[in-house]
Amino acid sequence: QVQLVESGGGLVQPGGSLRLSCSASGSAFSPNAMAWYRQTPGQQREFIARIYPSGDTEYADSVKGRFRVSRDKAMRTQYLEMINVEHEDKAVYLCRQVVRGSDYWGQGTQVTVSS
């Protein structure tokens, strides 16, 4: 059973930066993919970014050029660097990993954008 714990959320001003982390534990296997999603009240979860073991990445158009997904070598921690944050980025950010065909999600970390 994989446990994912996000951290790094908080209050950020428009145009500011924030770095989110997601730490994984409970599995001896590396994930097939590590991703970030976000969710706002009443809305479906929105895909933000994904990184593969190869290092290849994918981004939603809404964050391309502003957010960067990365991971550590051991593939235990994934990161989301957010720069030039906009009001529309306010959401709960969740990490997701697929490990041996099973889907795991963290509880989320809140990002609030306000001046």
Residue pairs with C-beta under 8 A, 6 or more apart in sequence:
1 26
1 27
2 24
2 25
2 26
2 27
2 31
2 97
2 99
2 102
2 104
3 24
3 25
3 26
3 104
4 22
4 23
4 24
4 95
4 96
4 97
4 104
4 105
4 106
4 107
5 22
5 23
5 25
5 106
5 107
6 20
6 21
6 22
6 93
6 94
6 95
6 106
6 107
6 108
6 109
7 20
7 21
7 22
7 23
7 109
8 18
8 19
8 20
8 21
8 109
9 18
9 20
9 92
9 93
9 109
9 110
9 111
9 112
10 18
10 110
10 111
10 112
11 112
11 113
11 114
12 18
12 82
12 85
12 111
12 112
12 113
13 85
13 113
13 114
13 115
14 85
14 86
14 87
14 113
14 114
14 115
15 84
15 85
16 85
17 81
17 82
17 83
17 84
17 85
18 81
18 82
18 85
18 111
19 79
19 80
19 81
19 82
20 36
20 79
20 80
20 82
20 93
20 95
20 109
20 111
21 77
21 78
21 79
22 34
22 36
22 77
22 78
22 79
22 80
22 95
22 106
23 76
23 77
24 31
24 75
24 76
24 77
24 78
24 97
24 104
25 76
27 99
29 99
29 100
30 53
30 75
30 99
31 53
31 75
31 97
31 98
31 99
32 52
32 53
32 98
32 99
32 100
32 101
33 50
33 51
33 52
33 53
33 97
33 98
34 50
34 51
34 69
34 71
34 75
34 78
34 95
34 96
34 97
35 47
35 48
35 49
35 50
35 51
35 69
35 95
35 96
35 97
36 48
36 49
36 50
36 67
36 69
36 78
36 80
36 93
36 94
36 95
36 96
37 45
37 46
37 47
37 48
37 93
37 94
37 95
37 96
38 45
38 46
38 48
38 89
38 91
38 92
38 93
38 94
38 111
39 45
39 46
39 91
39 92
39 94
39 108
40 90
40 91
40 92
45 94
46 60
46 62
46 91
47 60
48 59
48 60
48 62
48 63
48 67
48 69
48 80
48 93
49 57
49 58
49 59
49 60
49 63
49 67
49 68
49 69
49 80
50 57
50 58
50 69
51 57
51 69
51 70
51 71
51 78
53 75
57 68
57 69
59 67
59 69
62 88
63 82
63 89
66 82
66 83
66 84
66 85
66 86
67 80
67 81
67 82
67 83
68 80
68 81
68 83
69 78
69 79
69 80
69 81
70 78
70 79
70 81
71 77
71 78
71 79
72 78
78 95
78 97
80 93
82 89
82 111
85 111
85 113
86 113
87 113
89 111
89 113
90 111
90 112
90 113
90 114
91 110
91 111
92 108
92 109
92 110
92 111
93 108
93 109
93 110
93 111
94 105
94 106
94 107
94 108
94 109
95 105
95 106
96 103
96 104
96 105
96 106
97 103
97 104
98 104
